[in-house]
Amino acid sequence: MIDRINVFAARLNFGRMIGIGFQVRHGEDKVLYAEALTFSGPADIGECVPFAPAVTLDQTSAQQLMDELWRCGLRPSEGTGSAGSLAATERHLEDMRSIAFGMLPAPVEMPKRGGQR
């Protein structure tokens, strides 16, 4: 039985690619390591192919994968979620603006100099 998969990531090919590696402990002083991913098929496009994950990770290993990708410079593209808390902050600031501007008195038109309006 595999306890936990250790995940590693590194920029390769002058930063154009990211290599991802997996290791698990094997006994006291050994590790097992994953080799190249292999693809099965071919299957016709649109054909119902059973889903079989290439890798199954526990929560800790999945978080480690995300952390490794972050360390390599990848960020979520959508900008939501815990890493994209900026969107929540922007909504909060907009709410605060609405509240603040709602509390300010309406601007008063001042008469122009020389008695002109």
Backbone torsions as a table, in degrees:
resi	resn	phi	psi	omega
1	MET	NA	140.2	179.4
2	ILE	-91.6	124.2	178.2
3	ASP	-69.7	-67.0	-177.1
4	ARG	-149.0	138.7	178.0
5	ILE	-88.6	127.3	173.7
6	ASN	-89.1	133.2	-175.2
7	VAL	-113.6	138.3	178.3
8	PHE	-132.6	144.2	176.6
9	ALA	-138.2	147.4	179.1
10	ALA	-151.8	145.6	174.4
11	ARG	-70.4	137.2	179.0
12	LEU	-130.4	168.8	173.3
13	ASN	53.8	51.1	179.8
14	PHE	57.1	36.8	175.6
15	GLY	84.5	0.1	-177.9
16	ARG	-82.4	-17.3	-179.0
17	MET	-134.8	162.6	176.2
18	ILE	-124.9	126.1	175.5
19	GLY	-93.5	136.8	179.5
20	ILE	-120.9	129.2	179.6
21	GLY	-122.6	154.1	-179.8
22	PHE	-130.3	136.8	175.6
23	GLN	-137.5	151.5	172.0
24	VAL	-135.1	149.0	176.8
25	ARG	-68.5	144.3	178.0
26	HIS	-134.9	95.2	-176.0
27	GLY	78.7	-160.2	-176.3
28	GLU	-79.5	-35.1	-170.4
29	ASP	-131.3	22.7	-178.2
30	LYS	-132.6	159.1	172.1
31	VAL	-131.1	150.8	169.2
32	LEU	-103.1	145.5	-178.8
33	TYR	-129.8	146.5	179.2
34	ALA	-78.2	141.3	175.4
35	GLU	-101.3	-167.6	-174.0
36	ALA	-56.6	142.0	175.7
37	LEU	-71.4	136.3	178.0
38	THR	-115.4	148.1	179.8
39	PHE	-108.2	145.6	176.5
40	SER	-106.5	165.4	177.7
41	GLY	127.5	-157.8	4.7
42	PRO	-80.9	159.0	174.8
43	ALA	-126.5	150.1	178.2
44	ASP	-66.0	142.3	176.7
45	ILE	-61.8	132.8	-177.4
46	GLY	92.0	-13.0	178.2
47	GLU	-70.3	141.4	178.8
48	CYS	-74.9	110.1	-179.5
49	VAL	-108.8	130.1	-179.5
50	PRO	-62.4	141.0	179.7
51	PHE	-79.9	121.9	174.8
52	ALA	-135.0	110.1	-177.0
53	PRO	-61.7	141.1	176.8
54	ALA	-70.3	-33.7	179.3
55	VAL	-143.1	137.8	173.6
56	THR	-116.0	124.0	-176.0
57	LEU	-117.8	144.8	170.2
58	ASP	-77.3	173.1	-175.9
59	GLN	-58.2	-41.2	-177.6
60	THR	-65.2	-44.7	-180.0
61	SER	-68.5	-37.6	177.4
62	ALA	-63.4	-41.2	177.0
63	GLN	-64.3	-38.7	178.7
64	GLN	-63.2	-39.1	176.7
65	LEU	-61.8	-45.9	179.0
66	MET	-61.9	-42.8	179.4
67	ASP	-63.3	-40.0	179.3
68	GLU	-65.7	-42.0	178.5
69	LEU	-65.6	-38.1	175.9
70	TRP	-61.4	-44.2	179.5
71	ARG	-61.0	-30.8	178.3
72	CYS	-81.5	-1.0	175.1
73	GLY	102.0	1.6	178.8
74	LEU	-82.2	141.2	178.2
75	ARG	-131.6	155.0	177.1
76	PRO	-59.1	137.4	-178.1
77	SER	-80.4	-25.4	-176.1
78	GLU	-80.5	-36.1	179.8
79	GLY	83.5	24.9	174.1
80	THR	-122.8	171.4	-176.7
81	GLY	91.9	-172.2	-176.0
82	SER	-63.7	-37.0	178.8
83	ALA	-73.5	-22.1	-179.5
84	GLY	-106.6	41.1	-178.1
85	SER	-66.7	-6.7	177.4
86	LEU	-59.4	-38.7	179.9
87	ALA	-61.5	-41.7	178.5
88	ALA	-65.4	-40.0	178.4
89	THR	-63.7	-41.1	178.8
90	GLU	-63.9	-41.2	177.1
91	ARG	-63.2	-41.0	178.6
92	HIS	-61.8	-45.5	178.9
93	LEU	-62.0	-38.7	178.0
94	GLU	-64.0	-41.0	175.8
95	ASP	-60.7	-44.3	-179.6
96	MET	-63.7	-38.3	176.8
97	ARG	-62.2	-44.8	179.8
98	SER	-59.8	-43.7	179.9
99	ILE	-65.4	-48.5	-176.8
100	ALA	-63.1	-46.3	-178.5
101	PHE	-71.2	-26.7	176.0
102	GLY	-70.4	-24.9	-179.2
103	MET	-87.7	-18.3	-178.9
104	LEU	-76.1	143.5	177.3
105	PRO	-68.0	155.2	178.2
106	ALA	-64.0	146.8	179.5
107	PRO	-63.9	140.5	-180.0
108	VAL	-100.6	130.9	179.3
109	GLU	-79.9	124.9	-178.8
110	MET	-90.9	142.2	176.7
111	PRO	-66.7	146.9	179.3
112	LYS	-77.7	159.2	179.1
113	ARG	-63.6	148.8	176.5
114	GLY	80.0	17.9	177.5
115	GLY	75.5	4.9	178.7
116	GLN	-82.3	148.4	176.2
117	ARG	-113.8	NA	NA
